[in-house]
Amino acid sequence: MDEKQVFTKCQLRLIPFIFLLYTVNYIDRVNVAFAALTMNKDLNLSPIVYGTSASIFFVAYMIFQVPANLILEKIGARR
């Protein structure tokens, strides 16, 4: 195969998958925002407290995602 065919094959396989991941990520962020509409009122949270807690959640998620995947790859997932 020449270089152009390799890039075309990679494009056809990767771009739809990346688009799917981006869409799921967007839906997840939107769901958190919709939950905030009623959750803030029910729990008497200010917008600053909600924003701080959401930031802590996402930062912790990013920090622990890589080690969790490395451990999962090493020991495997149980059925």
HELIX and SHEET records of a PDB file:
HELIX    1   1 GLU A    3  LEU A   43  1                                  41    
HELIX    2   2 PRO A   47  ILE A   75  1                                  29    
END                                                                             
